[in-house]
Amino acid sequence: MSIITLLTIRSLNLFTVAQFLSQVWMLRISLLIKLQLFSLAESECQAFGSMDTPDLYFEYYFDQFPGKRG
């Protein structure tokens, strides 16, 4: 199933899509490191910045995680 297909399925919520995409990026960066392509892996990581964006916090998905903080 492609990413485009996943994004077009109406039953998926924002959290599910974000979780899937973060797993894809983690796999990609892990493989680059395993292949010893360190500079490419580093440049891929720089796209995420400081990893301090609202969508990485429980509060952003208040319907999925009611009452959770962090």
PQR file with spaces between the fields and no chain letter, atoms N, CA, C, O and H, PARSE charges and radii, in Angstrom:
ATOM       1  N    MET     1       0.851   -1.170    0.000 -0.4000 1.5000
ATOM       2  CA   MET     1       0.000    0.000    0.000 -0.0000 2.0000
ATOM       3  C    MET     1       0.897    1.235    0.000  0.5500 1.7000
ATOM       4  O    MET     1       1.806    1.345    0.823 -0.5500 1.4000
ATOM       5  N    SER     2       0.649    2.142   -0.903 -0.4000 1.5000
ATOM       6  CA   SER     2       1.496    3.327   -1.008 -0.0000 2.0000
ATOM       7  C    SER     2       1.071    4.403   -0.015  0.5500 1.7000
ATOM       8  O    SER     2      -0.014    4.345    0.565 -0.5500 1.4000
ATOM       9  H    SER     2      -0.089    2.052   -1.572  0.4000 1.0000
ATOM      10  N    ILE     3       1.938    5.371    0.164 -0.4000 1.5000
ATOM      11  CA   ILE     3       1.638    6.480    1.065 -0.0000 2.0000
ATOM      12  C    ILE     3       0.444    7.264    0.544  0.5500 1.7000
ATOM      13  O    ILE     3      -0.402    7.703    1.323 -0.5500 1.4000
ATOM      14  H    ILE     3       2.819    5.418   -0.307  0.4000 1.0000
ATOM      15  N    ILE     4       0.374    7.442   -0.770 -0.4000 1.5000
ATOM      16  CA   ILE     4      -0.753    8.173   -1.369 -0.0000 2.0000
ATOM      17  C    ILE     4      -2.059    7.475   -1.041  0.5500 1.7000
ATOM      18  O    ILE     4      -3.048    8.128   -0.708 -0.5500 1.4000
ATOM      19  H    ILE     4       1.062    7.086   -1.402  0.4000 1.0000
ATOM      20  N    THR     5      -2.070    6.150   -1.133 -0.4000 1.5000
ATOM      21  CA   THR     5      -3.276    5.392   -0.812 -0.0000 2.0000
ATOM      22  C    THR     5      -3.651    5.592    0.644  0.5500 1.7000
ATOM      23  O    THR     5      -4.824    5.780    0.967 -0.5500 1.4000
ATOM      24  H    THR     5      -1.267    5.619   -1.403  0.4000 1.0000
ATOM      25  N    LEU     6      -2.657    5.551    1.526 -0.4000 1.5000
ATOM      26  CA   LEU     6      -2.935    5.749    2.946 -0.0000 2.0000
ATOM      27  C    LEU     6      -3.516    7.127    3.219  0.5500 1.7000
ATOM      28  O    LEU     6      -4.414    7.275    4.048 -0.5500 1.4000
ATOM      29  H    LEU     6      -1.705    5.397    1.263  0.4000 1.0000
ATOM      30  N    LEU     7      -3.007    8.127    2.526 -0.4000 1.5000
ATOM      31  CA   LEU     7      -3.484    9.480    2.767 -0.0000 2.0000
ATOM      32  C    LEU     7      -4.884    9.712    2.221  0.5500 1.7000
ATOM      33  O    LEU     7      -5.575   10.629    2.667 -0.5500 1.4000
ATOM      34  H    LEU     7      -2.278    8.007    1.853  0.4000 1.0000
ATOM      35  N    THR     8      -5.312    8.903    1.269 -0.4000 1.5000
ATOM      36  CA   THR     8      -6.631    9.111    0.684 -0.0000 2.0000
ATOM      37  C    THR     8      -7.723    8.306    1.367  0.5500 1.7000
ATOM      38  O    THR     8      -8.904    8.526    1.097 -0.5500 1.4000
ATOM      39  H    THR     8      -4.751    8.159    0.907  0.4000 1.0000
ATOM      40  N    ILE     9      -7.365    7.392    2.234 -0.4000 1.5000
ATOM      41  CA   ILE     9      -8.377    6.623    2.952 -0.0000 2.0000
ATOM      42  C    ILE     9      -9.007    7.529    4.003  0.5500 1.7000
ATOM      43  O    ILE     9      -8.317    8.047    4.881 -0.5500 1.4000
ATOM      44  H    ILE     9      -6.406    7.214    2.454  0.4000 1.0000
ATOM      45  N    ARG    10     -10.305    7.715    3.909 -0.4000 1.5000
ATOM      46  CA   ARG    10     -10.985    8.662    4.794 -0.0000 2.0000
ATOM      47  C    ARG    10     -11.042    8.208    6.242  0.5500 1.7000
ATOM      48  O    ARG    10     -11.151    9.048    7.135 -0.5500 1.4000
ATOM      49  H    ARG    10     -10.865    7.295    3.195  0.4000 1.0000
ATOM      50  N    SER    11     -10.972    6.922    6.506 -0.4000 1.5000
ATOM      51  CA   SER    11     -11.120    6.440    7.877 -0.0000 2.0000
ATOM      52  C    SER    11      -9.885    6.702    8.739  0.5500 1.7000
ATOM      53  O    SER    11      -9.955    6.591    9.963 -0.5500 1.4000
ATOM      54  H    SER    11     -10.883    6.239    5.781  0.4000 1.0000
ATOM      55  N    LEU    12      -8.768    7.045    8.124 -0.4000 1.5000
ATOM      56  CA   LEU    12      -7.558    7.318    8.898 -0.0000 2.0000
ATOM      57  C    LEU    12      -7.625    8.709    9.504  0.5500 1.7000
ATOM      58  O    LEU    12      -8.107    9.651    8.874 -0.5500 1.4000
ATOM      59  H    LEU    12      -8.711    7.136    7.129  0.4000 1.0000
ATOM      60  N    ASN    13      -7.146    8.828   10.711 -0.4000 1.5000
ATOM      61  CA   ASN    13      -7.098   10.146   11.337 -0.0000 2.0000
ATOM      62  C    ASN    13      -5.689   10.715   11.244  0.5500 1.7000
ATOM      63  O    ASN    13      -4.758   10.035   10.811 -0.5500 1.4000
ATOM      64  H    ASN    13      -6.754    8.063   11.223  0.4000 1.0000
ATOM      65  N    LEU    14      -5.547   11.946   11.648 -0.4000 1.5000
ATOM      66  CA   LEU    14      -4.266   12.641   11.543 -0.0000 2.0000
ATOM      67  C    LEU    14      -3.163   11.937   12.319  0.5500 1.7000
ATOM      68  O    LEU    14      -2.023   11.875   11.859 -0.5500 1.4000
ATOM      69  H    LEU    14      -6.303   12.498   11.999  0.4000 1.0000
ATOM      70  N    PHE    15      -3.491   11.408   13.489 -0.4000 1.5000
ATOM      71  CA   PHE    15      -2.490   10.719   14.301 -0.0000 2.0000
ATOM      72  C    PHE    15      -1.957    9.486   13.585  0.5500 1.7000
ATOM      73  O    PHE    15      -0.749    9.249   13.590 -0.5500 1.4000
ATOM      74  H    PHE    15      -4.417   11.459   13.863  0.4000 1.0000
ATOM      75  N    THR    16      -2.831    8.697   12.971 -0.4000 1.5000
ATOM      76  CA   THR    16      -2.416    7.476   12.280 -0.0000 2.0000
ATOM      77  C    THR    16      -1.469    7.798   11.135  0.5500 1.7000
ATOM      78  O    THR    16      -0.456    7.122   10.957 -0.5500 1.4000
ATOM      79  H    THR    16      -3.812    8.889   12.967  0.4000 1.0000
ATOM      80  N    VAL    17      -1.790    8.819   10.362 -0.4000 1.5000
ATOM      81  CA   VAL    17      -0.941    9.210    9.238 -0.0000 2.0000
ATOM      82  C    VAL    17       0.403    9.713    9.747  0.5500 1.7000
ATOM      83  O    VAL    17       1.444    9.334    9.210 -0.5500 1.4000
ATOM      84  H    VAL    17      -2.613    9.368   10.506  0.4000 1.0000
ATOM      85  N    ALA    18       0.398   10.561   10.773 -0.4000 1.5000
ATOM      86  CA   ALA    18       1.647   11.091   11.328 -0.0000 2.0000
ATOM      87  C    ALA    18       2.516    9.975   11.890  0.5500 1.7000
ATOM      88  O    ALA    18       3.736    9.989   11.728 -0.5500 1.4000
ATOM      89  H    ALA    18      -0.448   10.868   11.209  0.4000 1.0000
ATOM      90  N    GLN    19       1.889    9.015   12.547 -0.4000 1.5000
ATOM      91  CA   GLN    19       2.633    7.889   13.112 -0.0000 2.0000
ATOM      92  C    GLN    19       3.270    7.060   11.996  0.5500 1.7000
ATOM      93  O    GLN    19       4.431    6.668   12.107 -0.5500 1.4000
ATOM      94  H    GLN    19       0.897    9.003   12.679  0.4000 1.0000
ATOM      95  N    PHE    20       2.532    6.793   10.937 -0.4000 1.5000
ATOM      96  CA   PHE    20       3.056    6.021    9.814 -0.0000 2.0000
ATOM      97  C    PHE    20       4.227    6.747    9.157  0.5500 1.7000
ATOM      98  O    PHE    20       5.261    6.139    8.882 -0.5500 1.4000
ATOM      99  H    PHE    20       1.588    7.112   10.847  0.4000 1.0000
ATOM     100  N    LEU    21       4.066    8.038    8.908 -0.4000 1.5000
ATOM     101  CA   LEU    21       5.130    8.795    8.252 -0.0000 2.0000
ATOM     102  C    LEU    21       6.382    8.890    9.118  0.5500 1.7000
ATOM     103  O    LEU    21       7.495    8.852    8.594 -0.5500 1.4000
ATOM     104  H    LEU    21       3.226    8.531    9.131  0.4000 1.0000
ATOM     105  N    SER    22       6.218    9.013   10.424 -0.4000 1.5000
ATOM     106  CA   SER    22       7.401    9.056   11.292 -0.0000 2.0000
ATOM     107  C    SER    22       8.126    7.716   11.295  0.5500 1.7000
ATOM     108  O    SER    22       9.353    7.677   11.392 -0.5500 1.4000
ATOM     109  H    SER    22       5.314    9.044   10.850  0.4000 1.0000
ATOM     110  N    GLN    23       7.384    6.624   11.190 -0.4000 1.5000
ATOM     111  CA   GLN    23       8.017    5.303   11.109 -0.0000 2.0000
ATOM     112  C    GLN    23       8.778    5.140    9.796  0.5500 1.7000
ATOM     113  O    GLN    23       9.847    4.531    9.772 -0.5500 1.4000
ATOM     114  H    GLN    23       6.387    6.655   11.111  0.4000 1.0000
ATOM     115  N    VAL    24       8.236    5.678    8.706 -0.4000 1.5000
ATOM     116  CA   VAL    24       8.924    5.618    7.411 -0.0000 2.0000
ATOM     117  C    VAL    24      10.230    6.403    7.477  0.5500 1.7000
ATOM     118  O    VAL    24      11.263    5.928    7.006 -0.5500 1.4000
ATOM     119  H    VAL    24       7.367    6.173    8.725  0.4000 1.0000
ATOM     120  N    TRP    25      10.190    7.608    8.061 -0.4000 1.5000
ATOM     121  CA   TRP    25      11.406    8.412    8.176 -0.0000 2.0000
ATOM     122  C    TRP    25      12.433    7.753    9.082  0.5500 1.7000
ATOM     123  O    TRP    25      13.630    7.802    8.796 -0.5500 1.4000
ATOM     124  H    TRP    25       9.351    7.994    8.443  0.4000 1.0000
ATOM     125  N    MET    26      11.983    7.137   10.171 -0.4000 1.5000
ATOM     126  CA   MET    26      12.910    6.450   11.072 -0.0000 2.0000
ATOM     127  C    MET    26      13.595    5.292   10.345  0.5500 1.7000
ATOM     128  O    MET    26      14.798    5.081   10.495 -0.5500 1.4000
ATOM     129  H    MET    26      11.011    7.098   10.403  0.4000 1.0000
ATOM     130  N    LEU    27      12.833    4.557    9.570 -0.4000 1.5000
ATOM     131  CA   LEU    27      13.398    3.451    8.801 -0.0000 2.0000
ATOM     132  C    LEU    27      14.413    3.968    7.789  0.5500 1.7000
ATOM     133  O    LEU    27      15.497    3.404    7.644 -0.5500 1.4000
ATOM     134  H    LEU    27      11.856    4.728    9.448  0.4000 1.0000
ATOM     135  N    ARG    28      14.059    5.036    7.095 -0.4000 1.5000
ATOM     136  CA   ARG    28      14.952    5.614    6.082 -0.0000 2.0000
ATOM     137  C    ARG    28      16.277    6.052    6.707  0.5500 1.7000
ATOM     138  O    ARG    28      17.347    5.726    6.192 -0.5500 1.4000
ATOM     139  H    ARG    28      13.178    5.495    7.213  0.4000 1.0000
ATOM     140  N    ILE    29      16.204    6.778    7.799 -0.4000 1.5000
ATOM     141  CA   ILE    29      17.424    7.268    8.450 -0.0000 2.0000
ATOM     142  C    ILE    29      18.238    6.110    9.020  0.5500 1.7000
ATOM     143  O    ILE    29      19.467    6.126    8.956 -0.5500 1.4000
ATOM     144  H    ILE    29      15.335    7.043    8.216  0.4000 1.0000
ATOM     145  N    SER    30      17.566    5.112    9.575 -0.4000 1.5000
ATOM     146  CA   SER    30      18.266    3.929   10.098 -0.0000 2.0000
ATOM     147  C    SER    30      19.015    3.196    8.994  0.5500 1.7000
ATOM     148  O    SER    30      20.147    2.753    9.191 -0.5500 1.4000
ATOM     149  H    SER    30      16.567    5.099    9.627  0.4000 1.0000
ATOM     150  N    LEU    31      18.386    3.070    7.842 -0.4000 1.5000
ATOM     151  CA   LEU    31      19.047    2.391    6.722 -0.0000 2.0000
ATOM     152  C    LEU    31      20.238    3.188    6.202  0.5500 1.7000
ATOM     153  O    LEU    31      21.264    2.609    5.848 -0.5500 1.4000
ATOM     154  H    LEU    31      17.467    3.430    7.682  0.4000 1.0000
ATOM     155  N    LEU    32      20.107    4.502    6.155 -0.4000 1.5000
ATOM     156  CA   LEU    32      21.241    5.324    5.729 -0.0000 2.0000
ATOM     157  C    LEU    32      22.426    5.160    6.675  0.5500 1.7000
ATOM     158  O    LEU    32      23.573    5.095    6.232 -0.5500 1.4000
ATOM     159  H    LEU    32      19.273    4.972    6.442  0.4000 1.0000
ATOM     160  N    ILE    33      22.154    5.092    7.967 -0.4000 1.5000
ATOM     161  CA   ILE    33      23.223    4.886    8.948 -0.0000 2.0000
ATOM     162  C    ILE    33      23.821    3.494    8.793  0.5500 1.7000
ATOM     163  O    ILE    33      25.040    3.331    8.848 -0.5500 1.4000
ATOM     164  H    ILE    33      21.222    5.145    8.327  0.4000 1.0000
ATOM     165  N    LYS    34      22.975    2.498    8.601 -0.4000 1.5000
ATOM     166  CA   LYS    34      23.455    1.120    8.421 -0.0000 2.0000
ATOM     167  C    LYS    34      24.349    1.012    7.184  0.5500 1.7000
ATOM     168  O    LYS    34      25.313    0.247    7.170 -0.5500 1.4000
ATOM     169  H    LYS    34      21.985    2.630    8.557  0.4000 1.0000
ATOM     170  N    LEU    35      24.019    1.788    6.147 -0.4000 1.5000
ATOM     171  CA   LEU    35      24.827    1.794    4.927 -0.0000 2.0000
ATOM     172  C    LEU    35      26.036    2.724    5.036  0.5500 1.7000
ATOM     173  O    LEU    35      26.774    2.914    4.069 -0.5500 1.4000
ATOM     174  H    LEU    35      23.236    2.409    6.158  0.4000 1.0000
ATOM     175  N    GLN    36      26.228    3.299    6.218 -0.4000 1.5000
ATOM     176  CA   GLN    36      27.331    4.212    6.521 -0.0000 2.0000
ATOM     177  C    GLN    36      27.314    5.464    5.647  0.5500 1.7000
ATOM     178  O    GLN    36      28.361    6.005    5.293 -0.5500 1.4000
ATOM     179  H    GLN    36      25.629    3.145    7.003  0.4000 1.0000
ATOM     180  N    LEU    37      26.118    5.910    5.309 -0.4000 1.5000
ATOM     181  CA   LEU    37      25.943    7.159    4.575 -0.0000 2.0000
ATOM     182  C    LEU    37      25.613    8.256    5.598  0.5500 1.7000
ATOM     183  O    LEU    37      24.524    8.829    5.601 -0.5500 1.4000
ATOM     184  H    LEU    37      25.267    5.470    5.596  0.4000 1.0000
ATOM     185  N    PHE    38      26.587    8.518    6.454 -0.4000 1.5000
ATOM     186  CA   PHE    38      26.361    9.378    7.607 -0.0000 2.0000
ATOM     187  C    PHE    38      26.018   10.814    7.234  0.5500 1.7000
ATOM     188  O    PHE    38      25.135   11.412    7.849 -0.5500 1.4000
ATOM     189  H    PHE    38      27.472    8.053    6.451  0.4000 1.0000
ATOM     190  N    SER    39      26.692   11.374    6.247 -0.4000 1.5000
ATOM     191  CA   SER    39      26.408   12.769    5.885 -0.0000 2.0000
ATOM     192  C    SER    39      25.004   12.906    5.305  0.5500 1.7000
ATOM     193  O    SER    39      24.326   13.903    5.551 -0.5500 1.4000
ATOM     194  H    SER    39      27.409   10.888    5.747  0.4000 1.0000
ATOM     195  N    LEU    40      24.571   11.925    4.547 -0.4000 1.5000
ATOM     196  CA   LEU    40      23.215   11.952    4.008 -0.0000 2.0000
ATOM     197  C    LEU    40      22.186   11.778    5.125  0.5500 1.7000
ATOM     198  O    LEU    40      21.152   12.447    5.129 -0.5500 1.4000
ATOM     199  H    LEU    40      25.122   11.115    4.347  0.4000 1.0000
ATOM     200  N    ALA    41      22.465   10.886    6.064 -0.4000 1.5000
ATOM     201  CA   ALA    41      21.566   10.688    7.210 -0.0000 2.0000
ATOM     202  C    ALA    41      21.482   11.960    8.048  0.5500 1.7000
ATOM     203  O    ALA    41      20.406   12.325    8.523 -0.5500 1.4000
ATOM     204  H    ALA    41      23.304   10.342    6.060  0.4000 1.0000
ATOM     205  N    GLU    42      22.607   12.627    8.227 -0.4000 1.5000
ATOM     206  CA   GLU    42      22.611   13.872    8.997 -0.0000 2.0000
ATOM     207  C    GLU    42      21.791   14.952    8.305  0.5500 1.7000
ATOM     208  O    GLU    42      21.039   15.679    8.955 -0.5500 1.4000
ATOM     209  H    GLU    42      23.481   12.330    7.842  0.4000 1.0000
ATOM     210  N    SER    43      21.934   15.057    6.993 -0.4000 1.5000
ATOM     211  CA   SER    43      21.153   16.071    6.279 -0.0000 2.0000
ATOM     212  C    SER    43      19.661   15.750    6.304  0.5500 1.7000
ATOM     213  O    SER    43      18.833   16.662    6.327 -0.5500 1.4000
ATOM     214  H    SER    43      22.545   14.467    6.465  0.4000 1.0000
ATOM     215  N    GLU    44      19.313   14.474    6.298 -0.4000 1.5000
ATOM     216  CA   GLU    44      17.903   14.085    6.420 -0.0000 2.0000
ATOM     217  C    GLU    44      17.370   14.470    7.797  0.5500 1.7000
ATOM     218  O    GLU    44      16.233   14.927    7.915 -0.5500 1.4000
ATOM     219  H    GLU    44      19.985   13.734    6.279  0.4000 1.0000
ATOM     220  N    CYS    45      18.174   14.291    8.832 -0.4000 1.5000
ATOM     221  CA   CYS    45      17.749   14.629   10.195 -0.0000 2.0000
ATOM     222  C    CYS    45      17.583   16.129   10.381  0.5500 1.7000
ATOM     223  O    CYS    45      16.735   16.567   11.158 -0.5500 1.4000
ATOM     224  H    CYS    45      19.097   13.920    8.736  0.4000 1.0000
ATOM     225  N    GLN    46      18.376   16.912    9.682 -0.4000 1.5000
ATOM     226  CA   GLN    46      18.287   18.361    9.818 -0.0000 2.0000
ATOM     227  C    GLN    46      16.937   18.895    9.358  0.5500 1.7000
ATOM     228  O    GLN    46      16.526   19.975    9.782 -0.5500 1.4000
ATOM     229  H    GLN    46      19.066   16.556    9.051  0.4000 1.0000
ATOM     230  N    ALA    47      16.249   18.165    8.508 -0.4000 1.5000
ATOM     231  CA   ALA    47      14.922   18.585    8.053 -0.0000 2.0000
ATOM     232  C    ALA    47      13.920   18.618    9.200  0.5500 1.7000
ATOM     233  O    ALA    47      12.916   19.326    9.124 -0.5500 1.4000
ATOM     234  H    ALA    47      16.583   17.287    8.164  0.4000 1.0000
ATOM     235  N    PHE    48      14.182   17.859   10.258 -0.4000 1.5000
ATOM     236  CA   PHE    48      13.275   17.814   11.399 -0.0000 2.0000
ATOM     237  C    PHE    48      13.557   18.913   12.415  0.5500 1.7000
ATOM     238  O    PHE    48      12.772   19.111   13.342 -0.5500 1.4000
ATOM     239  H    PHE    48      14.998   17.284   10.320  0.4000 1.0000
ATOM     240  N    GLY    49      14.645   19.616   12.257 -0.4000 1.5000
ATOM     241  CA   GLY    49      14.961   20.709   13.173 -0.0000 2.0000
ATOM     242  C    GLY    49      15.218   20.208   14.578  0.5500 1.7000
ATOM     243  O    GLY    49      15.916   19.214   14.780 -0.5500 1.4000
ATOM     244  H    GLY    49      15.283   19.455   11.504  0.4000 1.0000
ATOM     245  N    SER    50      14.647   20.906   15.548 -0.4000 1.5000
ATOM     246  CA   SER    50      14.891   20.560   16.948 -0.0000 2.0000
ATOM     247  C    SER    50      13.908   19.517   17.473  0.5500 1.7000
ATOM     248  O    SER    50      13.959   19.165   18.652 -0.5500 1.4000
ATOM     249  H    SER    50      14.080   21.714   15.384  0.4000 1.0000
ATOM     250  N    MET    51      13.025   19.024   16.630 -0.4000 1.5000
ATOM     251  CA   MET    51      12.003   18.033   17.023 -0.0000 2.0000
ATOM     252  C    MET    51      11.108   18.600   18.128  0.5500 1.7000
ATOM     253  O    MET    51      10.664   17.867   19.011 -0.5500 1.4000
ATOM     254  H    MET    51      12.984   19.310   15.672  0.4000 1.0000
ATOM     255  N    ASP    52      10.853   19.889   18.074 -0.4000 1.5000
ATOM     256  CA   ASP    52      10.025   20.542   19.081 -0.0000 2.0000
ATOM     257  C    ASP    52       8.821   21.215   18.416  0.5500 1.7000
ATOM     258  O    ASP    52       8.563   22.400   18.625 -0.5500 1.4000
ATOM     259  H    ASP    52      11.214   20.485   17.357  0.4000 1.0000
ATOM     260  N    THR    53       8.097   20.446   17.620 -0.4000 1.5000
ATOM     261  CA   THR    53       6.907   20.968   16.952 -0.0000 2.0000
ATOM     262  C    THR    53       5.657   20.461   17.655  0.5500 1.7000
ATOM     263  O    THR    53       5.688   19.399   18.275 -0.5500 1.4000
ATOM     264  H    THR    53       8.307   19.483   17.451  0.4000 1.0000
ATOM     265  N    PRO    54       4.567   21.196   17.570 -0.5600 1.5000
ATOM     266  CA   PRO    54       3.349   20.816   18.295  0.2800 2.0000
ATOM     267  C    PRO    54       2.833   19.413   17.983  0.5500 1.7000
ATOM     268  O    PRO    54       2.286   18.754   18.868 -0.5500 1.4000
ATOM     269  N    ASP    55       2.992   18.948   16.764 -0.4000 1.5000
ATOM     270  CA   ASP    55       2.440   17.633   16.407 -0.0000 2.0000
ATOM     271  C    ASP    55       3.197   16.467   17.026  0.5500 1.7000
ATOM     272  O    ASP    55       2.804   15.315   16.841 -0.5500 1.4000
ATOM     273  H    ASP    55       3.436   19.483   16.045  0.4000 1.0000
ATOM     274  N    LEU    56       4.268   16.739   17.752 -0.4000 1.5000
ATOM     275  CA   LEU    56       5.004   15.684   18.438 -0.0000 2.0000
ATOM     276  C    LEU    56       4.611   15.554   19.906  0.5500 1.7000
ATOM     277  O    LEU    56       5.207   14.766   20.641 -0.5500 1.4000
ATOM     278  H    LEU    56       4.587   17.675   17.902  0.4000 1.0000
ATOM     279  N    TYR    57       3.629   16.309   20.328 -0.4000 1.5000
ATOM     280  CA   TYR    57       3.167   16.285   21.717 -0.0000 2.0000
ATOM     281  C    TYR    57       1.791   15.644   21.821  0.5500 1.7000
ATOM     282  O    TYR    57       0.980   15.740   20.900 -0.5500 1.4000
ATOM     283  H    TYR    57       3.145   16.949   19.731  0.4000 1.0000
ATOM     284  N    PHE    58       1.534   14.991   22.948 -0.4000 1.5000
ATOM     285  CA   PHE    58       0.234   14.367   23.186 -0.0000 2.0000
ATOM     286  C    PHE    58      -0.900   15.379   23.084  0.5500 1.7000
ATOM     287  O    PHE    58      -1.982   15.052   22.594 -0.5500 1.4000
ATOM     288  H    PHE    58       2.193   14.912   23.696  0.4000 1.0000
ATOM     289  N    GLU    59      -0.659   16.610   23.544 -0.4000 1.5000
ATOM     290  CA   GLU    59      -1.709   17.623   23.563 -0.0000 2.0000
ATOM     291  C    GLU    59      -2.249   17.923   22.166  0.5500 1.7000
ATOM     292  O    GLU    59      -3.403   18.329   22.025 -0.5500 1.4000
ATOM     293  H    GLU    59       0.219   16.875   23.942  0.4000 1.0000
ATOM     294  N    TYR    60      -1.439   17.730   21.145 -0.4000 1.5000
ATOM     295  CA   TYR    60      -1.864   17.977   19.763 -0.0000 2.0000
ATOM     296  C    TYR    60      -2.941   16.980   19.346  0.5500 1.7000
ATOM     297  O    TYR    60      -3.802   17.299   18.526 -0.5500 1.4000
ATOM     298  H    TYR    60      -0.502   17.401   21.259  0.4000 1.0000
ATOM     299  N    TYR    61      -2.892   15.776   19.906 -0.4000 1.5000
ATOM     300  CA   TYR    61      -3.859   14.719   19.605 -0.0000 2.0000
ATOM     301  C    TYR    61      -4.740   14.485   20.834  0.5500 1.7000
ATOM     302  O    TYR    61      -4.835   13.364   21.335 -0.5500 1.4000
ATOM     303  H    TYR    61      -2.192   15.517   20.572  0.4000 1.0000
ATOM     304  N    PHE    62      -5.377   15.543   21.308 -0.4000 1.5000
ATOM     305  CA   PHE    62      -6.141   15.465   22.558 -0.0000 2.0000
ATOM     306  C    PHE    62      -7.263   14.443   22.504  0.5500 1.7000
ATOM     307  O    PHE    62      -7.633   13.890   23.540 -0.5500 1.4000
ATOM     308  H    PHE    62      -5.299   16.453   20.901  0.4000 1.0000
ATOM     309  N    ASP    63      -7.820   14.173   21.318 -0.4000 1.5000
ATOM     310  CA   ASP    63      -8.885   13.166   21.222 -0.0000 2.0000
ATOM     311  C    ASP    63      -8.335   11.746   21.314  0.5500 1.7000
ATOM     312  O    ASP    63      -9.049   10.842   21.749 -0.5500 1.4000
ATOM     313  H    ASP    63      -7.520   14.623   20.477  0.4000 1.0000
ATOM     314  N    GLN    64      -7.090   11.530   20.917 -0.4000 1.5000
ATOM     315  CA   GLN    64      -6.457   10.218   20.999 -0.0000 2.0000
ATOM     316  C    GLN    64      -5.888    9.946   22.393  0.5500 1.7000
ATOM     317  O    GLN    64      -5.900    8.810   22.868 -0.5500 1.4000
ATOM     318  H    GLN    64      -6.510   12.265   20.564  0.4000 1.0000
ATOM     319  N    PHE    65      -5.390   11.001   23.040 -0.4000 1.5000
ATOM     320  CA   PHE    65      -4.730   10.861   24.339 -0.0000 2.0000
ATOM     321  C    PHE    65      -5.311   11.860   25.338  0.5500 1.7000
ATOM     322  O    PHE    65      -4.623   12.804   25.727 -0.5500 1.4000
ATOM     323  H    PHE    65      -5.380   11.924   22.654  0.4000 1.0000
ATOM     324  N    PRO    66      -6.550   11.674   25.757 -0.5600 1.5000
ATOM     325  CA   PRO    66      -7.158   12.641   26.680  0.2800 2.0000
ATOM     326  C    PRO    66      -6.428   12.676   28.028  0.5500 1.7000
ATOM     327  O    PRO    66      -6.193   11.641   28.652 -0.5500 1.4000
ATOM     328  N    GLY    67      -6.082   13.878   28.456 -0.4000 1.5000
ATOM     329  CA   GLY    67      -5.442   14.058   29.749 -0.0000 2.0000
ATOM     330  C    GLY    67      -3.947   13.823   29.776  0.5500 1.7000
ATOM     331  O    GLY    67      -3.316   14.073   30.803 -0.5500 1.4000
ATOM     332  H    GLY    67      -6.274   14.719   27.950  0.4000 1.0000
ATOM     333  N    LYS    68      -3.348   13.348   28.684 -0.4000 1.5000
ATOM     334  CA   LYS    68      -1.897   13.112   28.668 -0.0000 2.0000
ATOM     335  C    LYS    68      -1.166   14.390   28.292  0.5500 1.7000
ATOM     336  O    LYS    68      -1.644   15.190   27.487 -0.5500 1.4000
ATOM     337  H    LYS    68      -3.860   13.144   27.849  0.4000 1.0000
ATOM     338  N    ARG    69       0.002   14.562   28.892 -0.4000 1.5000
ATOM     339  CA   ARG    69       0.843   15.713   28.591 -0.0000 2.0000
ATOM     340  C    ARG    69       2.224   15.218   28.182  0.5500 1.7000
ATOM     341  O    ARG    69       2.670   14.137   28.568 -0.5500 1.4000
ATOM     342  H    ARG    69       0.390   13.912   29.546  0.4000 1.0000
ATOM     343  N    GLY    70       2.872   16.042   27.396 -0.4000 1.5000
ATOM     344  CA   GLY    70       4.235   15.689   27.007 -0.0000 2.0000
ATOM     345  C    GLY    70       4.398   15.504   25.533  0.5500 1.7000
ATOM     346  O    GLY    70       5.496   15.204   25.066 -0.5500 1.4000
ATOM     347  H    GLY    70       2.510   16.920   27.082  0.4000 1.0000
